[in-house]
């Protein structure tokens, strides 16, 4: 007679990957332990019986919760209405009430020329003012 099975042998046999040496058929102690393991596994893996009335009650509770949390029809359109109102307000606010004063072609060309062909940025003009004042102050002394 072979030696008794180990815990790993019982677990492997329980999951049908264990040794196939036929030891539990020969050994009453190992056969009893294997049947005990199988009974425990059946008890654990057997799904519980759920009465249909319990499932129906849960379904009713879920439907009641969905209905009570639903958004009223008026509130469903509130974001869209607010967006339309904001767009209209911005469109009306941004449109000028009086047209800008018209310029002559000569004034327009002068502005373009000054913008494009100015050799230095407008930020340097105050710096030139500082130097011209110092020259005038030195000349006066």
Secondary structure, DSSP 8 states (H G I E B T S, - for coil): ------HHHHHHHHTT-S--S-HHHH-HHHHHHHHHHHHHHHHHHS-----HHHHHHHHHHHHHHHHHHS--HHHHTHHHHHHHHHHHHHHHHHS-SS------HHHHHHHHHHHHH-SS-GGGHHHHHHHHHHHHHHHH-
